Amino acid sequence: MNSVRVNGIDVHVAQLPPAGDRPAPATAVMIHGMAGDTLASWYFTLAKPVADAGLRVVTYDLRGHGRTQRPRTGYTLDDFVDDLDALLVALDVTGPVHLLGNSFGGTIAFGYAIRRPEAVATITTIESAPPTPAWFLRIAYRLSQAAQPGRRLAAARDFVGTTSVARELPASRLPGDARIAAIDCPVLCVYGGHSRVGELAPDVRRLLPHAEVVVVPGERHSLLVDRPETVREVVLPWLLRHSPQEVVR
């Protein structure tokens, strides 16, 4: 694990080389969720299986999270996409990348694909949605709840209480339906059957009719952490189907 200077802040990064330290034909970038989450949600669930399959894996703490610096301001969707863009340059990641995002991390992945479509091989999201007004209304509500004593994890309360995220993120500039619909890389969206985020699946199907949508019965928003084996069984075969032939099959 190390720290990389990106857009004026130190970003905490953890990387896994492909199994056997052989040259990786592609890179998978795993992006965690908003408030109370860190790169650990990927690092201890799907990162090693993906690296074992032959991909270079990059995980990082979002600005204001984990061991990454926490500026008081700078929390719009564009800021998070800017960080991802600059981080890939700093890490010398070349070639189209496979983006995997949990919750808001998936939204960052969609935002990056809208900005740099040529740089994205696939998008895999867990309990997430593209940057639509309906999704950002839910984000605004969750951030407001995170600020309430006793309602959320202490880390989430601290993050919301010491930054402008609750004001800035809901006010983000959104790309509009046409730009979302222009995403043409393979997309996989996984939802828990008992999660309200799954109610956004019709928006995904409307905007991205080529996307594959999988619902895991009985699971909630914490699907990635609660059922990592199930997520792996869904995601890994799909990811390998859309990866270079040099990746282990």
N, C-alpha and C positions, 0 to 999 in steps of 0.2 A: 504494500500500500504506500502511496506517496501523495504529494500535493502538487498541483499544477496551477500556475498563475493564469487566470482567465478573466478578462473583462474587469480587471482591477481587484479581484478577490482570489483567495487561495481555495481551490476546489480539491476536495479529498477524492482520490481515485483509487480503485482496486482493480487489478487486471489479472486474468488467468490466461496463460498461453494454451494453445491446443495441446492435447495429449501427446506425450513424446517429444515435446518442444520442436515439432516439425513446423515448417513454414505454414502459416494459416492462409487458406485461399480466400477467406472473408472474415469480417469482424461483426460480432453481435454486441450491440450497445444496449444495456439494460437500465431503464430509468424508473426510479421509484415514485411513490405518490406524495401528496401534499400533507404537511403538518403531521408530526408524530412518526413519520416513516423515514427510513434511511436506505442506503444501498444494501444493508444486511438482508432486506426482504428478498432480494434477488441472489445475493452472494451465497446465502445458506439454503437456497431452494433449487434454482434452475441453472445457476452460473456454471457449476462444475459439470453437470451432464452435458451442457452445450459445449464446453471446452473439451470434454472427453470425446465428443463427436467430431472434433477437428476444427472448431472455430476459435478465433481469438475473442475473448470476452472482456468487455470494458464495463465496469459499473462505477457510479460516482454519486456523491451526496449533492443534491440540489443546493443552490444558494439558500442560506439560512437554516440548513438541515445538517444533522450529524456533525461531522468534523469540518465541514466547509464553512467559510466565514459567513457572518450574518450581518450584511448591511441593513440599515434601518429602512431604506427604500430600494426600489428596483425590482418589483414583483409582478410585472405584467407578463402575459404570455410571451410577448416579444422578448422580454428579458431572459426568460428561461430558454427560449429557442436560440437567442444570441449566445448563451453560455454553451449549449450543446454544439453549436456551429464552431465556436472558437476552441472548444475542448478537442474536437476531432482534428482540427488543424494542429494544435499543440502536441497531440499524441501521434501525429503523422499517420493518421488513419486514411488510407487511400482506397478507392474503389467503392462501389455501392455497399452500404452497411445494412445489416438486419437490425431494426429497431424494435425493442420489446419494452412496453410501458405498462406499469401497474397504476390503475386509477388515473390521477392527473398526469402521471408519467406518460401514459398513452396519448394524452392530449398534446403533450410536448412533441411526441413522435409525429403525430399528424401535422402539427404546426411546422416542423422541420421539413416534412415531405412536401408540404405546400410551397415552402420557400425554395427548397433544393430537390426537386423531383428526381433529377438525374443521379443524386447521391444516395438514394434509398432503394435497397433491393426488396425488402419486405417490411411490413408492420404487423406486429403481434401485440394485442392489448388484452389486459385482464381487468375486467370491471371498469371500463373506460368508454370514452366517446370522442368523436371529433369536436373541435371548438365551435359548438353551436350555442345560440342563446339559451336554449333549454338546459343544456349541461352546465353553463355558467351560472344560471340561476340556482342550480343545486349546489354548485361550489360555493356560492355566496352564502347560502344557508348553512352549509357545513362549517364554514369559517366563522360565522356568527355564533354557532353552537360551541365551537372549540374555545371561544373566549369565556364561556360560562363556567364558573367554579364548579368542580365536581362532575362536569359533563363529559370531559374528554381526558386523554392522557396529559400528564403534566407537561411533557415536551411540546405537545400541540398548543396548549394554553400559553406556554412561554413564547413560542414562535409567533403566535398571533398577537400576543400582548406587547411584544418588543419590536415589531415591524409594522409596515404599512400594508401588509399583504391583504388584509380584509377589505381595505379600501381600493387598492390598486388592481388586484387580480380580477374582481368582478367587473371592473371598468375597462378591461383589456380591449384592444382593437381586435375584432373578430374578422375572419377572412370572408365570410359569406358562403352560401351554398354552392355557387358555381366553382369557386376555387377548391372547396372540399371535394366536390364531385370530379374534379380533374385529376385527383390522385388515381394513378392507374397501376401501381405496383400491387402484388398480392397482399391481401389483408386478412388477418384472422382476429376475431373478437370473441373473447370468452367471458361468460357471465355466470354468476351464481343464480340458481333458480329462485332463491328467496331474497335476492337483493333488488332494491328498487332501482339501481342503476340499469338493470336489465330492461326497464321500461323504455330506455332510450334505444333499444335495438331496432325498432321500426325506423328511426331516423337514420341509423347506420345503413339499413337495407335500402332505404330510399335514396340516400346520397351516394352510397357505394354498393351498387347491386352485385358487383363481383366479389364482395367480401364474404368470407365464410364466418358464420355465427354459430357458436357452440354454447349451449346452456348446460351447466352442471347441476343436476337436481339437488335441492336441499341446502345449497351453499349460499353464504352471504357475501358481503363486500370483502371480507378478509380471506377470500378463496385462495389466493396465492400462498399465504402463510399456513392456513388451516389444512389445505389439501395439496401440498406440493407434488405428491406422487401422481395425483389425478391430472394436475396442470401439466406435468411433464409428459404424461401419456398422450395428452391432446396436442401439446405444442411441439414437442421435439420431432415427431414424424413429419408434421406439416412443415416445420422449418427446414428439415433435411431435404424434403422434396423440392424446395425452392432454393437450395444451396448449390454451390459448384460441385462437380462430380468428384473432386478430390476429397471432399468431406467424407468421413467414415459413414458407411450405410449400415 
